[in-house]
Amino acid sequence: MKKILLVLALFITNLSFAQKGWTSLFDGKTFDGWHINEDDPSCFSIEDGTIKVAGKRAHMFYEGPVANHNFKDFELKLKAKTMPGSNSGIFIHSAYQATGWPSKGYEIQVNQTHTDWRKTGSLYGIEDVKENFAKDNVWYQYHVIVNGKRIIIKIDGKVAVDYTEPDVLPEGRETKRLSSGTFALQGHDPKSIAFFKDIKVKVLK
């Protein structure tokens, strides 16, 4: 019995250590800390402890107290699942705007079988992925690391993108660049259904 208790204690200690530095951004029950735009909150709902995205174009921005919703260098982990033919996205270094596609920061694609050829793991329009790293109807983990000028995107532990932003950006990318900002989830169109859960962040600096 003592041996079992010792093993259990070590397991709990290791689990606690593994979670050190990570902060949850979604409690599975409410949208506390999140702000939905387009004056139509129907695109986002909570279903069985997950965020369900299904409806007209809308974006849900994190505007809560963690790091005053202004992240520069960080690690972001979340789990995503798409239904067949669906498109969604995750924005980083973004900022709330009342309508339209977010103009600040980068979009990370969420798409396995939508008609858009850019697949899950793509740094949208910057470094795009044609390979499918995930499947519809199956939960998979996103792990996004931003450190300095470098962005690493992992899907279930596999590196999909490892991108270093150049010092000089092409014309037209004044706002689509690394700076600092918040996260947002995308509702793309009425035919796209996606789910998100276990959203957590580790601030690096």
C-alpha positions as CSV (number, residue, x, y, z in Angstrom):
1,M,0.0,0.0,0.0
2,K,2.8,2.4,0.9
3,K,4.5,1.7,-2.5
4,I,1.2,2.5,-4.3
5,L,0.8,5.7,-2.3
6,L,4.3,6.7,-3.1
7,V,3.8,6.1,-6.8
8,L,0.6,8.1,-6.7
9,A,2.3,11.0,-4.9
10,L,5.1,11.1,-7.5
11,F,2.5,11.0,-10.3
12,I,0.6,14.0,-8.9
13,T,3.9,15.9,-8.3
14,N,5.0,15.3,-11.8
15,L,1.6,16.3,-13.2
16,S,1.7,19.5,-11.2
17,F,5.2,20.2,-12.4
18,A,4.2,19.6,-16.0
19,Q,1.3,22.1,-15.7
20,K,3.5,24.8,-14.1
21,G,3.3,28.1,-15.9
22,W,0.2,27.2,-17.9
23,T,-3.0,29.2,-17.5
24,S,-6.4,28.2,-18.8
25,L,-8.2,30.8,-21.0
26,F,-11.6,28.9,-21.2
27,D,-13.4,27.4,-18.2
28,G,-15.7,25.1,-20.2
29,K,-18.8,26.7,-18.8
30,T,-18.8,30.4,-19.8
31,F,-17.3,32.9,-22.2
32,D,-15.9,35.0,-19.4
33,G,-12.9,36.9,-20.8
34,W,-14.0,36.5,-24.4
35,H,-15.7,39.0,-26.7
36,I,-17.6,38.0,-29.8
37,N,-17.8,40.6,-32.7
38,E,-20.2,41.2,-35.6
39,D,-23.1,41.9,-33.1
40,D,-24.2,38.2,-33.6
41,P,-23.1,35.9,-30.8
42,S,-25.0,32.9,-32.2
43,C,-21.9,31.7,-34.1
44,F,-20.3,30.6,-30.8
45,S,-21.9,28.4,-28.2
46,I,-20.7,26.0,-25.4
47,E,-21.5,22.4,-25.9
48,D,-20.3,19.7,-23.5
49,G,-17.5,21.9,-22.1
50,T,-16.3,22.8,-25.6
51,I,-16.6,25.9,-27.8
52,K,-18.8,25.1,-30.8
53,V,-18.3,27.4,-33.8
54,A,-21.2,27.2,-36.3
55,G,-22.8,30.2,-38.0
56,K,-22.1,33.3,-40.1
57,R,-18.7,35.0,-40.1
58,A,-17.7,36.1,-36.6
59,H,-14.6,36.1,-34.4
60,M,-14.2,35.6,-30.7
61,F,-11.3,37.5,-29.1
62,Y,-9.8,36.8,-25.7
63,E,-10.0,40.0,-23.7
64,G,-9.6,38.6,-20.2
65,P,-7.1,39.4,-17.4
66,V,-4.3,36.9,-18.3
67,A,-1.3,39.0,-19.3
68,N,-3.9,41.8,-19.8
69,H,-4.8,39.9,-23.0
70,N,-1.5,41.2,-24.6
71,F,0.8,38.4,-25.4
72,K,4.2,38.7,-27.0
73,D,6.3,35.6,-26.5
74,F,4.2,32.6,-25.5
75,E,3.2,29.0,-25.9
76,L,-0.5,28.3,-26.8
77,K,-2.1,24.9,-26.6
78,L,-5.6,23.9,-27.5
79,K,-7.5,21.0,-28.9
80,A,-9.5,21.4,-32.1
81,K,-12.0,19.3,-34.1
82,T,-13.6,20.0,-37.4
83,M,-16.6,18.5,-39.2
84,P,-16.2,17.6,-42.9
85,G,-15.9,20.6,-45.2
86,S,-15.3,23.0,-42.4
87,N,-12.9,26.0,-42.2
88,S,-11.9,28.0,-39.1
89,G,-8.8,29.7,-37.7
90,I,-6.8,30.8,-34.7
91,F,-5.4,34.3,-34.6
92,I,-2.3,35.4,-32.7
93,H,-1.0,38.9,-31.9
94,S,-4.4,40.1,-32.9
95,A,-6.7,42.8,-31.5
96,Y,-10.5,43.1,-31.1
97,Q,-12.3,44.7,-34.1
98,A,-16.1,45.0,-34.4
99,T,-16.4,43.5,-37.8
100,G,-14.5,41.9,-40.7
101,W,-11.6,39.5,-40.9
102,P,-9.0,40.4,-38.2
103,S,-6.4,42.7,-39.8
104,K,-3.7,42.5,-37.1
105,G,-1.4,39.6,-36.5
106,Y,-1.3,36.1,-38.0
107,E,-4.0,33.6,-38.7
108,I,-3.3,29.9,-38.2
109,Q,-5.5,27.7,-40.4
110,V,-8.0,25.1,-39.1
111,N,-9.1,23.1,-42.1
112,Q,-8.9,19.5,-43.3
113,T,-11.4,19.2,-46.1
114,H,-12.7,22.6,-46.9
115,T,-12.2,23.8,-50.5
116,D,-9.4,26.2,-49.4
117,W,-6.2,24.3,-50.2
118,R,-4.4,25.7,-47.1
119,K,-4.6,23.0,-44.5
120,T,-4.4,22.8,-40.7
121,G,-1.1,24.1,-39.4
122,S,-0.7,26.8,-42.1
123,L,0.5,30.2,-41.2
124,Y,-2.2,31.5,-43.5
125,G,-0.9,33.2,-46.6
126,I,2.6,33.3,-45.2
127,E,3.8,29.7,-45.0
128,D,1.0,27.4,-46.1
129,V,0.7,23.7,-45.6
130,K,-0.8,21.4,-48.2
131,E,-0.4,18.2,-46.2
132,N,-3.1,17.0,-43.9
133,F,-1.7,16.7,-40.3
134,A,-5.2,16.0,-38.9
135,K,-8.5,14.4,-39.7
136,D,-12.1,15.6,-39.5
137,N,-14.2,14.3,-36.6
138,V,-11.1,13.7,-34.5
139,W,-9.7,15.9,-31.7
140,Y,-6.1,17.0,-32.3
141,Q,-3.8,19.3,-30.4
142,Y,-2.4,22.6,-31.6
143,H,0.8,23.8,-30.0
144,V,1.9,27.3,-31.1
145,I,5.2,28.8,-29.9
146,V,6.1,32.4,-30.5
147,N,9.5,33.5,-29.4
148,G,11.1,36.6,-30.8
149,K,10.7,36.5,-34.6
150,R,10.1,32.7,-34.7
151,I,6.7,30.9,-34.9
152,I,6.6,27.2,-34.5
153,I,3.3,25.4,-35.2
154,K,2.8,21.8,-34.1
155,I,-0.1,19.4,-34.7
156,D,-0.1,16.5,-32.3
157,G,3.6,17.0,-31.7
158,K,4.6,17.2,-35.3
159,V,6.0,20.4,-36.7
160,A,3.9,21.8,-39.5
161,V,5.5,25.2,-39.7
162,D,8.8,26.7,-38.4
163,Y,8.8,30.3,-39.6
164,T,11.2,33.2,-38.9
165,E,9.8,36.6,-39.7
166,P,12.2,38.6,-41.8
167,D,13.4,42.0,-40.5
168,V,12.0,43.7,-43.7
169,L,8.5,42.7,-44.6
170,P,6.8,43.0,-48.1
171,E,4.7,46.0,-48.8
172,G,1.2,45.6,-47.4
173,R,2.1,43.6,-44.3
174,E,2.2,46.6,-42.0
175,T,-0.3,44.9,-39.5
176,K,0.2,41.3,-40.5
177,R,3.3,40.9,-38.5
178,L,4.6,39.9,-35.0
179,S,4.2,42.6,-32.4
180,S,2.0,41.6,-29.4
181,G,-1.7,41.1,-29.0
182,T,-4.4,38.6,-28.1
183,F,-5.9,35.4,-29.5
184,A,-9.1,35.0,-31.5
185,L,-11.1,32.0,-32.8
186,Q,-12.8,32.2,-36.2
187,G,-16.3,31.5,-37.3
188,H,-15.8,31.2,-41.1
189,D,-19.2,30.5,-42.7
190,P,-22.6,28.9,-42.0
191,K,-21.4,25.5,-43.5
192,S,-18.3,25.3,-41.3
193,I,-18.6,23.6,-37.9
194,A,-15.6,23.4,-35.6
195,F,-14.9,22.8,-31.9
196,F,-12.2,24.0,-29.5
197,K,-11.4,23.1,-25.9
198,D,-8.5,22.9,-23.3
199,I,-7.2,26.4,-24.3
200,K,-4.2,27.4,-22.2
201,V,-1.3,29.7,-22.5
202,K,2.2,29.9,-21.0
203,V,3.7,33.4,-21.1
204,L,7.4,33.3,-21.9
205,K,8.1,37.0,-21.5
